Amino acid sequence: MNILRKALLCAVLLALLLPGCIINSNGTMTVSPACDSATGTVTPEFQNTWMSWQGIAFLAGSTIFIVSILAYTLGYALMHRKVIMWAKEQMQEACLSMVIVLFVIGLVSFLCSLDLRTLGMEASCICTDPTEVYPACTTGSSCNFVDAGYGMLMEMYKIIMYGFLTLTAMQALLASVSTITIGLAPGGIGIIFNPFGMAGDIASSLRDGMIVLMISAIFTLTQMVLLKMTESLFVILFPIGIILRSFGATRGFGGGLIAIAIGFFLLYPLLVILFYGSVLGSIQTDYNSMTTSMQGKGLDASTSNWFGGDMLSSVVGFVGKTILGALFIPLLMFMILVAFVKGLSTALGEEVDVSNLTRLI
Amino acid sequence: MLSMWWTEPWSTTPVSIQGVWNVWQPVALVAVVTAFLFVALAYMIGVSFNLAGLRKWAKVEFYQALASAILVAFLVIMMDVMLNEGFQTMIGGINPYKKAYAYLDGVMDSLYAIYTNVYLTNFPIEWIKSFTYYFNAGGLERSPFELFLSPIVENLHFQAHIVTMAAIFTSTQRALLHLFYNAGFTVFIPAGVLLRIFPWTRGAGGLLIAIGIGLAIVYPIMFTFVAMMSENPSELKSKANDLGNSIGGFDMNKFGACANDFESVSNVATTQVLSPQFRNSSAFILGWLSGIWLKIFYYPMLVLMVTFAFIRALSPLLGADITEIGQGLVHLL
């Protein structure tokens, strides 16, 4: 790592420590999400944080203006064209930073207060059980894009876990049945049979499905955490990005931070709504079909179809779609997100090669 | 939005191009018109304030807006090709979606038949295997059939496991096909065109379009070719049924089923297990697997690899550079 990179990292750490409002008396960082789902507005904490940062950001911008004016004056006095050009460029960049601030704050405010139900997207705001789900579901409350995204992921997680519990119950039952033995030993000598041993094989098949569902649940839960985390991190990353972008030496890095903050906070929930809005209903249908099939077949071992193709089709129909929703779709979403961050960071200063993360695969 | 994926499968009700276009039309037109307005505005400002750089940028963006308009026109044609009669006319009565659904449904049916037959075959064998002599006074118990039936039972257990995993894998592919059949042209591609308007979001938009085209057009077409060069899935189903029927002619006596002394049992372990008859029986039981292996793993992987290679090649043309991401994806595959 070269000296410039180290200096940038130090600058980021310093910037993180600067806002006293997000470090509480216990020394732990408390970061609030940008959107208030209860009122459908930007949270007061976000506004407070931003107000603290705003002064620093404007100070940074003003400093650049003063330095640029001085440089311009010197360049004009000394008839040094390069200095004059540099000063002009710095002033333009400082202006651009201010425009970015105004635009993004306006956009955040708009999206936080935009109730998706007013656009006819009631189904995006999952409201099957208001007592259980994220506050987006509370009757009468607003449902902005973050709430809708989180609500969809929560619904996906719930369906997966319901499916997992259903398979767990059936698997436990069949595994238990498979151990039943019948024997006769008059005088201590006799024979033993295990008539339902084959049920263990069905239990194994259900266990395969359970493993897939558990992995899917973990992936979905990770996305839920990421969604809430990025909403909170936006509050930090965006102001730091603006300040770093004000100075020539850190402009590229600052632009990258802004791109990451906007990409994860704005585009990610929208992608979740787009993709999960397309698959969630079908996964729910398959789950209902699976449970109905199991209820209909009962536990009568004489109905061989229960153990054969019928059972398998209902289970794999649900598990297969769950893989699509929980594993494949996130892959596509992150590809799009990375492409967005790359494009935006290039426009704002320096290309952030987030795609390097894929080398971890 | 949740009701979006509830349309009838194509195999029963063909999708009307007018219906799809009704969803597409406003989004695509708004996207293209906005792109041109955006460029015009930038050019006007460039002329008004005599900003040569902005004028130059606006000219470049004009070409991008033009590309978006051409893209929309191309996609409208492709919708007709894919969903109505176009592809059928070109290669003779074959609709790619219908063919892809038929292929995957055929494979699923075969797998279900195999699973049922494996179960029915294993049921009596496993039951016999569990037969145990019990001698309480000596604290002894003996399962005479365990010795030679265990390999068969374990073999069938393994097959059931493979069939389960293959069925899940096939079901995922069917879900992927179904998702992009229903939402590819109506959600993902219009959203991509919309994002492609602005240079800052062009990468994401281009990738969304590339994914949409790849999975809504290339993916089913590849399945069509795969289906054309592979045999009828029902043959595999009949093979599976042969396996179920074969158990009736399986002479267990040959394999020590009636052995009542240690010598006979040890003969089974040392001689019969290695005998040609036993090897033939095992080969027969495993026979179905070789027949369907290509269909459940090799062909679908080939289709996915070609589709992702296409997406990777198309993305840069549409403004998204996913070289690194693509490599990560291939590693994952």
Interface residues (C-beta under 8 A of the other chain):
Chain A: M121 A123 S124 T181 G183 A185 G188 I189 G190 I191 I192 F193 N194 P195 G197 M198 D201 I202 S204 S205 D208 G209 V212 L267 I273 L274 G277 S278 V279 L280 G281 S282 Q284 T285 S304 N305 F307 G308 G309 D310 L312 S313 V316 G317 V319 G320 K321 I323 L324 F328 L331 L332 M335 I336 L337 V338 A339 F340 K342 G343 L344 A347 D353 S355 N356 T358 R359 L360 I361
Chain B: M1 L2 S3 M4 W5 W6 M108 D109 L111 Y112 A113 Y115 T116 Y119 L120 N122 F123 E126 W127 K129 S130 F131 T132 Y133 Y134 F135 N136 A137 E141 L156 H157 A160 H161 V163 T164 M165 A167 I168 F169 T170 S171 T172 Q173 R174 A175 L176 H178 L179 N182 A183 V187 F188 A191 P199 W200 T201 R202 G203 A204 G206 L207 L208 I211 S315 G319 A320 D321 I322 T323 E324 I325 Q327 G328 L329 H331 L332
